[in-house]
């Protein structure tokens, strides 16, 4: 049977003493949601993560999709896609400047013992 795990995380920092002229609020709400699924007798693992900065994501969003497949004993292939959303127009945030920096990552990992 497939296993699915869901999680949600909320962060609301409190700035005790900080700069008065910051480009974006350091105490903005950050919400992150995650879904992790294991399939094919736990040989395939799929992870999806969405993170928003600000109440409605007005300071930016981050999407990450990752899949890992166990090819053999200790040998795994991984594919990851990361999308950066910079938020509302004319609104600076922690991802400002990453409009064209989406990433696709391909990994081949071999874990062994000697």
C-alpha positions as CSV (number, residue, x, y, z in Angstrom):
1,X,0.0,0.0,0.0
2,X,1.3,3.5,-0.7
3,X,2.1,5.6,2.3
4,X,1.4,9.3,2.3
5,X,2.5,11.8,4.9
6,X,1.3,15.4,5.0
7,X,2.7,18.2,7.0
8,X,2.1,22.0,7.4
9,X,4.5,24.4,9.2
10,X,3.8,28.0,10.2
11,X,6.6,30.4,11.2
12,X,6.0,34.0,12.4
13,X,9.4,35.5,13.5
14,X,9.5,38.2,16.1
15,X,12.2,40.8,15.5
16,X,13.5,42.2,18.8
17,X,15.8,44.7,17.3
18,X,16.4,45.1,13.6
19,X,17.0,47.5,10.8
20,X,14.4,50.2,10.2
21,X,14.9,50.3,6.5
22,X,14.7,46.6,5.5
23,X,13.7,45.7,1.9
24,X,10.9,43.4,3.2
25,X,9.5,42.7,6.6
26,X,11.7,40.3,8.6
27,X,8.7,39.2,10.7
28,X,6.5,38.1,7.7
29,X,4.5,34.9,8.0
30,X,6.1,31.8,6.4
31,X,3.9,28.8,5.6
32,X,5.3,25.5,4.3
33,X,3.3,22.5,3.2
34,X,4.8,19.1,2.4
35,X,3.5,15.8,1.0
36,X,5.7,12.7,1.0
37,X,4.6,9.5,-0.6
38,X,6.3,6.0,-0.7
39,X,5.3,3.7,-3.5
40,X,6.3,0.4,-5.2
41,X,7.3,-1.3,-1.9
42,X,9.1,1.9,-0.8
43,X,11.5,1.9,-3.8
44,X,9.9,5.1,-5.2
45,X,9.6,8.2,-3.0
46,X,7.9,11.4,-4.1
47,X,8.1,14.7,-2.2
48,X,6.3,17.9,-2.9
49,X,6.9,21.1,-1.0
50,X,5.2,24.5,-1.3
51,X,6.5,27.5,0.8
52,X,4.9,30.9,0.8
53,X,6.4,34.1,2.2
54,X,3.7,36.5,3.5
55,X,0.0,35.9,4.3
56,X,-1.0,35.4,0.6
57,X,2.5,34.7,-0.8
58,X,3.0,38.4,-1.7
59,X,6.7,38.2,-0.8
60,X,7.3,35.0,-2.8
61,X,6.7,31.3,-3.2
62,X,8.9,28.3,-3.6
63,X,7.8,25.0,-5.1
64,X,9.9,21.8,-5.0
65,X,9.1,18.4,-6.5
66,X,11.5,15.5,-5.9
67,X,11.4,11.8,-6.8
68,X,13.8,9.1,-5.8
69,X,13.9,5.6,-7.1
70,X,16.0,2.8,-5.7
71,X,17.6,1.0,-8.7
72,X,19.4,-1.6,-6.7
73,X,21.1,-2.2,-3.4
74,X,22.5,1.2,-2.4
75,X,22.0,2.7,-5.9
76,X,19.4,5.5,-6.2
77,X,18.4,7.9,-9.0
78,X,16.9,11.2,-8.1
79,X,15.1,14.0,-10.0
80,X,14.3,17.4,-8.5
81,X,12.6,20.4,-9.9
82,X,12.6,23.8,-8.0
83,X,10.5,26.8,-9.0
84,X,11.0,30.2,-7.5
85,X,8.0,32.6,-7.5
86,X,9.1,36.2,-6.7
87,X,5.7,37.3,-5.4
88,X,3.6,40.4,-6.2
89,X,4.8,42.9,-8.7
90,X,6.7,45.8,-7.2
91,X,7.0,43.8,-3.9
92,X,10.5,42.9,-2.7
93,X,10.9,39.6,-0.9
94,X,13.6,37.0,0.0
95,X,13.4,35.5,-3.6
96,X,13.5,38.7,-5.5
97,X,15.9,38.4,-8.5
98,X,15.3,34.6,-9.0
99,X,12.7,35.0,-11.7
100,X,14.6,32.9,-14.2
101,X,16.5,30.6,-11.9
102,X,14.3,27.5,-11.8
103,X,16.4,24.4,-11.4
104,X,16.2,20.8,-12.5
105,X,18.6,18.5,-10.7
106,X,19.5,14.9,-11.6
107,X,21.4,12.8,-9.1
108,X,22.8,9.3,-9.1
109,X,23.8,8.1,-5.7
110,X,25.6,4.9,-4.6
111,X,25.9,4.2,-0.9
112,X,28.2,1.3,0.0
113,X,30.2,0.0,3.0
114,X,33.8,-1.0,3.0
